[in-house]
């Protein structure tokens, strides 16, 4: 069934419209704005739900003449992510009504949450690379605002900057991968639908073959892998996620448990059918299992309940990435099912953490325990969610964990060598730590109260904070008791979107299979290891205190180093001197231009042939040597002056020889060149600024004479007018300059001479390259052929008609700039007697 375009578009863009209205709503009803935002999210959720069972591409034309359109695609994977973003968004916004009572910046908070939700739904349903990247970056931008919600808190600002830097940098890597996919698709589809993800997925073999032929298959995997790793907090890019817990707890539950971090695993799942191969598995299985294990261990070392859940989130995302990394059908099943399971139990646990912190007044694990009596319903919610996170049957997380064990065993059995058997071993090892920290979180509600909160009066939370996690726990419980129902409803179609083909069947094991044995081993080792939890916790804390053992140590070192470098660069570049600015601008221009030519392997064309080329080179040589000789004479260096004069003589000999041997060189040309050389020489010998400017103008006038000799009197007239105007302006400015600046240092003079030479060479090469093209039809013929248009325009000079008619908007823009400048000058003149200082 084809999806309804209206429902899809409204589901995505309604939250953006709601975000615009939120500030006005807040002025009218105050904190009850939370429930208005929840209602907006509920409409989006219902619209996404109305798409269940449909599949297909929706194209909304934007600029049809240029082929620009918004392409959206509906399938199982998109629907699952859309359900999580909108459905959990409803619960989070309702929960915020109680949690955010009395908190600052609430209009910004609710508006940004809606923007984020709309962006995440857009990521889910994006049907082409451009739409996916735009919505992807919008999630990073909105999450930056939400993580930094407490904008006066240094820890909050640090967390927001870190998350933004890592996720946006990862997005840039992903963008480069998208560009390569676009280029490869252009070869496969002949330039048609080259941005369409749907088209690429329909021809996976052709796309893989084209990428391999281009030698870019592995680079694309790496680029997409970095993008996914940054967004989904895969090691070593996981470090932003624990710091992001500085955000309000509803933000943590929404962005960092259920939705935004799912964007990375969504990317892996979306491109899995397109890029699955041996290299795919090597990259994503390794990244996923390492992340799953390392962050599970770090969760055991955590002292803050939100920090524990943050590391736990990264660990379970690693499980999903590893699942999608396995090339077997079991891998696709693992990733598809655990996206749902993790979203349910982790969002519930984050909301529970908010209740605990809100009511007990602390998030320190060491100061919490025995809360079951005061918070019995919350304790029941925690039991369902935590045991699901631990992978204990018959709770929902058990089934996807079991699928991971099966996929790792299948890969080991069908692989070669002993190393592949590390896959199931690492999967079990990481799961043992997962079991331990899950039980530790559950034990917040059991045992005796620690002394730190023994006297604290713990109240039951309001319904607005209790109902959302309870509803999530109920759904998680239903999935645990009837997993096949969840499979038939949404997971099967998600699995197929990730490259699966057969029907999924999930349930409690009825026989002792190897994967079930792995689950038993995991739980047994977890129970034993939990007895030593405190010792493990303290040992890990001591190890992490070494500093160099953490990824944060290197992140802070790099960022601080770059900040220091930036300050040093500012001190060198931003001196307040025009000379310095001009030097850096000119050097950067030359370096980037020449570097671009070198990278593109641009060949330097010959501007003229034979003797004329030699004449040009000889002229350049003569001018350079003349300037060098002038500099040498001003410094009274007989040796340099002699060399310079000999160079000039040599250049003159070359010019004379060319004149004598080439019939194309005329006497007027040689005279113009000689006068230009004399002018260049005289600039360096000029006794004053005025004399230097006057002699410099000789070069400009010689250019005008060249135009006359080339039968271009209109250009010659323009050159004469411009040269005269510039000369007058220079003389007027020089009148205000000091007569003496001091002695010029030799090092600075040498630097300026080298830079001037490099800039001159850059401009010369640029002119050669830009004028070397030979179009099939000369540009001037286009205007000549439009003779009828010229007659209709009432003009007889083709240049005038081009400026007035063909380039009317360009001319109007230039006139507008001049007019604005004139108005600014008149304003300054009018204000000069009013005493304003700025």
N, C-alpha and C positions, 0 to 999 in steps of 0.2 A: 504494500500500500504506500502510495506517495505521501510525503508529509505535507501538512497544510502550511503554506508560506507565511500566512498572516500570524498564525499561532507561534511559529518559530521566531519571527521578527519581533513580535510583541514580548515574547518571553525573554529575549536578549536585551532589548532596548528600554523596556518599561522600568527596570531598576535605575537606568541612567536618568530617565525623566523624573523618577521619584527622588533621586538625589538632588536634582535642581530645586524641587519643591520643598525639601526637608527644612531649610532655614526658615521659610515662611510658616510652615506647619508648626515648628517649634515655638515661634513667637506667639502662636495662637493657643496651643494646648500644652506647652512645656514638656515635661518628661514623658507624657503619654505618647509622644512622638514615636517611641519604641514600637508601639502596637500598630501605628499607621505604617511604619516601615515593614513590620512583620506581615501586615496585610498585603503590601505591595509584593513582598517576596512570595507570599502564598499564591498570588495570582500567577506569577511566573512559574511556580511549582506545578500548578494545575495545568498550565499551558504545556509545560514539558511532559506532564503525565498524559495529556491528550495525544501526544505523538507516539506513545508506546505502541509498538507493533508496526510502525511505519519505517520506511527506509528509502533514501534517495537524495538527490542533489536539488537544492533550491538556489536559483540564480536571480539576483536582483540587479538589473542593469543600472549603472551609475553614469558612466560616460560611454554610451554605446559606440560613438564614432572612434574612440580610442581603444575599444575592447575592455574597458575598465568596469568591473562588476564585483559585487559582494557575493561570494559563493559559500553556501552553508551546506553541510552534509549531516544527515541523520542516519545513525546506525546504533547498534547496541552499546558500543563503547561510549559514543557521544551521549546517549541517553543516561547511562549510568553516572557519568561525571556530572551531567546536567541535573540529575536527581539529587546527587549529593550536594551540589552547590546551592540549588534552590531549596531543597527540603530541609537540610540542616541550617540553611540561612534563615528560614522561618523560625526555627527553634532558637537559634542564637539571638536573633533580634528580640524575640519574646523574652528570653532569659535576661537580656540586657536591661529590660524594663525594671527588674528588681536589682540586678547587680550594679548598674551604673547610677543608682539613686544618689544624688548629691555630687556626682563626679563632674569635673570641668569639661568644657569643649564638646558638649553632647551633640549639637547640630552637625559639627564637622564629623563626629564619630559615626552617626547614623548615615549621613550622606556618603561617607567614604565606604562604609560597609556595603551599601547598595551598589556603589560603583564597582567595588571588588566583585560582588556577586554577579553583576552583569558581565564583567570582563571574563570571569571564570566560565560562565555559560557560553560566552563567545568563543573561548578557547575550545570548549568541548565540541561545538558545532561548526567550527571553522572548516571550510571546504577547500581552501587554497592556502598557499604558503604566506601570502601577504596578510590575509585576515588573521591567520594563526599568530604571526609575529606581532601584529598590532595589539591584539587582545592579550597576548602573552606579556608584552611590556606594560600594558595597563594594569595587569595584576601586580607587577613589581612596583609600579608607581603608587597604587592605592595601598599596598601592604607597607610601603615605606611610611606613609602618613599614619597608618594604624599602629604600626610598631612604635613609632615615635609619638604616640598620642599624648603622653605626659612630657610635653615639649620643653619643660623647664628642668627636667631631670637629666643629669649627665649620662647615667646608665641607659636611659631610654634613647637618647640621641645617639649614643655609641652603637646601640643595637640596631637602630634604624639605618645608620650609615653602613654598617657591616652587611646587613641583609641586602640593602640596595646595591652596594658595590659588587657583591658576589653574584647575586641573581641577574643583575643587568649585564655584568661581564660575561656570564654564561650565556645570556641571550644573544650577545654579539657573536660568540662562537657559533651558536645555533644559526644565526643569520647567514654566516659565511657558508655553512652547510646547505642552507636553503638555496643560496645562489648557485652552488654547484649542482644541486638537484634540478634547479630550473634550467641550467645550461644543458645538462644531460637529457632532460625531458624535451628540450628544443630539438635535439638530434633524433630522439625516438619518435616524436610526434610531428616533426617537420615544422616546428615553430608554433603549433596550435596547442592550446590548453596547457602551456608549459608551466603555469603556476598551480594547476589543479592537482590537489592531493588525490582526488578520486581517480583522475586519469592515470596518475602514476601507479596507484594500487591495482588498476585493471591490467597493467602490463609490467608486473614485477620482474619477470625474467629479462625482458628487454631493458628495463632500467638498470638492473644489476649488471647485465652484459655491457651496457654503454659505460657505466661507471668504471668497470674493470678495464675496458678498452682505453679509457682516458687516464687510467692509473689513479683514480680518485675514490675508489670504493672505501678503502680503509680510512683515508682522511675524512670522508663524510661520516663514517661511524664514530670517529673520534670527536668530530665537531658536534654532532648531535648528542654524543655521550656527555660531553662537557656541559652542554645546555641542560640536559636532563639532570645531571649530577648536581649542578648549581641550584636548580629549582627544587629538587627533591632531596636535598641535603645528603648527598652521598659522599662518603669519605674520599678525600680529605676536605671536601667543601661543605661538610656538615656543620662547621663551627658557627655559622650564623644562627642556626635554629635554637640552641639553648639560650643565647642572648636575646633572641626575639621574645622570650617569655616575659620580658619587661613590659610587654603590651598587656592591656586588660585581659583577663582570663577568657571572656567570650571571643576576643580576637584570636587568642591562642587556639581555642577549640575550633574556630571556623577556618582560619587560614592555615594553621600549622598542624592540624590533625586531619581535617576532613577534605579540604579543598585545594588551597594553593600548592601545597607540597605534592598534591596528586597530579599537578600539571606535568611534572617531569616524568612520572610513570605513565601518564597518558601519552606523552610524546613517544616513549619507548613502545608502548602498545600500538599506537597508531602506525608507526613505521615498521613494526615487526614483520608484517607480511611482505613488505617491500625489500627489506635489507637482510632478512634472516639468512645466515650462512655460518660457516665455521668461525670466521673472524667475529661475527656478531656474538656468538655464544662466549667466545674467549673474553671479549670485552665486558659484556653486561653480566654474565654469571660471576666473573671474578669481582667486578665492582660491587654487585649486589651482596654476595656472601661476605666479602670483607667488611662492607658497611654494616650488615646485619650483626656480625660478630663484634666488631670494635665498639659500635655504639651501644650494644647490649651490655658490654663490660663497663662502659662509661656510665650507663644508667645505674649500675650497682654502686658506682662511686658517688652518685649524686646525693646531695643533702636536702635539696629543695624538691617538693613534690612536682612542681611544674618542670623543673630541670630533668627529673626522672622521666616524666612523660615526653619531654622534648627528645631526649636520646632514644627513648622507646619508639617514638615516631620515625626517626631516621632508621632505626633497626628494622622496623616493619616495612618501610619503603624499600630498604635493601632486599627484603624478602620478595617483594613484588618485582623489583628490577631483575633479581636473579631468576625468578619464575619466567618472566618474559624473555630472559636471555637463553634459557634452554630451548633448543630448536625442536624438541618433541611436542606433541599435542599436550602432554602433561604440563609443560611449561606454560602454555597459553592458558590452560585451566587454572593453574596456580595464580598467575597474575590477575586474571579476570575476577576470580572469586575473592581474593584477598583485598582487592580494592574496595569491595563492598563491606567485607567483614571488618577491616581496619577502620573504615570511615564510621561504622556504627559504634564499635566498642571504644575507640580512642576519643571521639567527640564526647561520648558520655563520661569518660574518665576525666577529661579536661573540665567539663562542667561540674563534676564532683569535686575536683580540686578547687574550683572557684567557691563552691559551697563551704568546703572545709576552711579555706583561708578567710572567707567572709564571716563565718560563724565562730571559728576557733581563734582567729586573729593571728595565725602564723602559718607558714608553709614549710617550716623546717621539720623534716621527717623525724629527727631525734626528739622533737618536742610534741609529737603527735602519737595518739594511740587511745584505745578504749572509747571511741566515739559512737559505738553501736547503740548505746542506751539513749543518748540524746538525739541521734540521727538514724533511726532504724530503717526508714525508707531509703535513705541515701546509702546505708550499708548494703541493703538488698540490691540496689542498682550497681554498686561497686562489685559485688560478688559476681553478678552476671557478666559485667564488662571485663573485670580483671581476669576471671577464669577463661574467658574467651581469648583475651590477650595472651594468656599463658599457654593456650593450646590444649586445654583439658577437655576431654569429651564429657558430655555431648554439647559443649558450648561452641559458638559459631567459628571461632578461630581455629579450632581443632581440624576442621575439614580442609581448609586451605594450607595449613601446616603439613597435614598428611600428604597433600598433593605435592608440596615442595619436596618431601622426603622421597616420594615415588619418582619425581622428575630427576632428582640427583642420583638415585639408584640406577635409573634407566640410562642416564648419561655415563655413569661409571661402567655399567655392563657393556655398553656399546662403544666405549672409548678404547683407546690403546694406551698401554703403560700403567704403571702403578699410581702415578700422580692423580689420575682421574678419580681414584677412590678417596682422595681428599675431599671431594665435593660432598658426599653424604656425611663424612666425618665432621667437616666444618659446619654443615647444616645442623647437625645434632649439638655440636659444641656451642654454637651461638644460641640455640633454642634453650639450652640449660640455663644460661644467664637470663634469657627472656622469662622463663618460669620463675626464677628467683626474684627478679624485681617486681614481677606481677604480684606474687604472694606478699612481698614487702608492702606494696601499695594497699593491698587488701587488709593487711594487718593494722592499718591506721584505725580500723574500727573494732579491733579485738584486743584482748589483753587488758592490762591496767593502764590507767592514764599516767603519763609522765608528770613529774613534779611541776614542770613549766606551765601546764594547763590545768593542773588539778583544781585550782581555785577559780578557773575561768568558767563563766556561765555561758554555755553553748546553747544557742537558740535554734529552733527548727527554721529552715529557710522558708521564704514566702513561696506561694504556689508558682509564681512566674519563674522562679529559679529551680523548682523541683520537677515540674511537669516535663520540660524539654529533655533532661537526662533520663527520666523515667520512661518516656516514650521511646527514646533510642534504645534503652535496655530491653524494653518489651519486644521491639523489632529484632534486636540481636538474639533474644531468647527464642523467638519464633524461627529465625534462621537456624539456630542451633538444633531445635527439635524437629524442624522440617526443612532440611537443607535443599532437598530436591524442589520444593516450592520456590525457593529463591532462584535456583538454577533455571527452572522453567519460565520464571517471570522476567528476569533481566540478565542473569549471568550467562546463559547459553548464547544469547545474541552478542554479548560482550566478548565472549570467547571466540565466536566466529569472526568478529571484527578484527581480532588480534591474530587471525590466521588459522583458527581451528576449523575442523571439518566434521567430526563425528558428534553424536549426541552425548552430552555429559550425564553421568550418573554418579551421584554423591550420596553417601550415607554412612552410618556407623559400620565398622568392619564386622563381618560375620565369621571370619577365619583369621588365623594368625599369619598375616602377610608380613613381609620384611619391613614395609613402611610402618605398620602398626607396632612392630617390635621396636623400631626406632623411636616411636612416640613413647612407648613404655620405658625405654632406656632414658629418654629425655626427662620424663617426669620423675623417675627414680633418682637419677643423678641430681635433679633440681631439688628434690626433698632433702637429700643428703647434704648438698651444698648449702641449702638455706640454714642449716644448723651452724654454719660458719660464716654467715652473711656479714656480721659485724666485723670479723677479722678481715674478710675480703675487702670490705668497704674501707677500713682504715689503711690496709696495705695499698690499695689503689690510690687513695688520697695522698699518701706519702710519695708514691711513684709519680703522680701527676704534679706534685709540688716541685719536682725537679725543674719544671719549666720547659726545657728543651724537648721533653717527651710529648708535648701537646702541639696540635696544629695551630692553636691560638698564638703560641709563642712566635711562630714564623709569620703568621698573618700580621700581628702587631709590629714585628720587626720590619717587615716589608713596608707596611703603611707608614710607620713612623719615619723610616728611611726616605720614602718618597716625599713625605711632608717636609723633611729637612732639606731634601734636594730642591723642592719647590721654593722654599724660602731663600736658598742660596741663589737659585736662578733669578728670582725677583730682584735680589740685591744687585745682580750683575746686569740684568736687562732693563729693569725699571729704574733708571738713574735720573730721570727727569731731563735728560739731554737729548735734543733732536738728533744729534750726531749718532748717539748710541742706538736710538730707535731705527734710524735709517740704515745703520750697519747691519743690525739683526734682520730687518725686513729684507734687505737686499741679499744677505747671505742665505736666508731661508728660501727666498725665491729661486736663487741659483741652484741651491742644493736639491730642492724638491724637483725642479725642472730637469736638471741633468740626471738626477736619480731616476726620474720617470722615463727619460729617454733610454737610459741604460737598461732598466727593467724590461721595457718594451722592445728592446733591441732595435731601436730606430736606426735606420741607415741614413747617412747624411748625403743628400742629393747634391749634384753639382749645379750651382745657379746659372753658370754660363760655361761655355765650352772653350777649350784650347787656350789661346793667348789671353782672352778676356778674363778667365779664371785666374791666370797667373798675375794679371794686372791688378785684380782685386786684392789678392794675397799680398802683392808687393806694396800696394797702397796702405793696407793695414799695417804691414811691417814698418813702412816709412813713418806712419803716424805714431805707432808705439815707440819707435826709436827716437822720434822727435820729442815726444813728451819726456822720455827717459833722459835724453840729452839736456832738455831744459832744466829738469830737476837736478841733474849733475852740475850744470853750470851755476845754479843758484847756490849750491853748496861748495863751490870753488874746488871741485875735484877734477884736476886736469885729466886724470886717467879715465874716469867715467865719461867726461866730456869728449875725450878723443874717441872712445869707443862709440859713443852716441853719434858723433859726426861721421865716423867711418860707416856706421850703419845707414845714416841718411844718404851718404854718397853711394853706398852699395844699392840702396833702394832706387836712387836716381838712375844708376847705371842700368838696373833691371828695367825700369820704365822706359828708358831710352832704347834699350835693346828691343823691347816689345813693340815700341812705336816704329822702329826701323824694320821689323820683320813681319808685323801684322798689318794687313791693309784695312782692318776694321777699326783700328785705333786712330783717332783724329787728333790734330794739334790742340783744338779747344779742350778736349778731354784731359790731355796731359797738363795743360795750363791750369784747369780747375783743380786737378789733383795736387799740383804743386802749391797753389794758393792755399788749399786746405791743410797741407802739411806745414806750410809757413804759419798759418793761423794756430795750429795745434802747438807748434814750437813756441810761438809768441805768448801763448797763455801762461806757460810756465815762467817766462821771463818778464812778465808784466810787472811793473814797479808798484802798481796799486790795484785795488779791487775794480775800480772803474775801467782801468786799462785792460784788465783781465777779461771783464765782461765784453768790452768792445771787440777785443781780438777773438774771443770765443764766438761772437756772432758771425765772424767770417765763415766758419764752418756751415752755419745755417744758410747763409746767403749762397754758398757754393752748392748746397743741395738744391736751392731754387734754380740755379743756373743749369744744373744737371737736368732738371725737369724741362727747362726751355730747350736744351739740346735734344731731349727725348720727345719733342713735339707735344708737350703737355702744358700749355700756357696757363690753364685754369688751376692746375696743381701748383705751378710755379707762383702764381699770384697768391694763392692761399698760404704757401710757405713763406713768401715775403711778408705778408700781413702778420702772420703768427710770429715770425722771427722778430719783426719790428716791435710788436706788442710786448713780447717777452723781454726784449732788450730794454724797453722803457720801464717795465715793471721792475726788472732787476736793478736798474739805476735808481729808481725811487726807493727801493728797499735798502740798497747799499748806503744811501744817504743817512740812514738811521743806524747803521752798524758801526761798531768801534773801529778805529783805524788800525789797531794793533792787537793781536790775540796772544802774543807770546811766541816763543820759539817752538817749532814743530819737532816733536821727537822722531828720531829715525825709525823706531819700531812702529809707531803709529802710521807714519808715512808709508812704510813698506806694506803694512797691513792694508791700508787704503788702496795702494797701488795694485796689490794682488786681488783684492775684492773687486776693484773696478775692472780689472782685466777679465776676471771670471764672469762678472755680470755682462760685460760686453760680448764675451764668447757665447754666453747663454742666449742673449738676445739675437745674436747673429745666427746661431743654430736654429733658434725658434723661427726666425724669418725664413730660413732655408726650408725647414720641414713644413711649415704652414703654407708655403707658396709652391711646393713641389707637386701638388696634385694636378692632374690633367682630366677634368671632368669631360664627360661625353659632349656636353653642351655648355659653351661659355655663358657665364652669368649675364653678360651684357646683351647677349642675343635675346634673352627672355624679355628684357625691357624694350629692345628694338622691335621685337615681334608684336609688342603691345602698342603699336603705333596708333591704332584706333583709340585706345584708352587715352593716349597722350593728347590726341586731337580733341577728345571729349573733355579732357581736363582743361583745355584752353591754353596749353603751354606749348612752347616751341623749343625749349631747352630741356633735354631729357634728364639732366642732372636735377634741375629744379622740380620737374614733375615727380621724380623718384622721391625727393625729400618731402614734398608737399602731399603727394597722394599715396605712393606705395609705402612710404615710411612715416605716415602721418602720426600714428600713435607714438612712434619713437621720437619724432620731433616734438610732439606735444609734451612728452615726458621731460625732454631736455629743457624746454621752455619753462615747465613747471619748476624744475630744479633751480633755474636761474631766477625765477620769480620769487621762490622761497628764500633764496640767498639775498636777494635785493630787499625783501621785507625785513629779514633779520638785520641787515645793515642799517636800514632806516630806523628800526627799533632801537638799536644800539646808539645811533646818532641822536635820536630823540630823547634818550634817557641820560645822556652824558652830563646834563646840567642839573639833574635831579638828586645827585648825591648817592645813587646806588653804588654799592661796592661789588656786587656780583650779579 
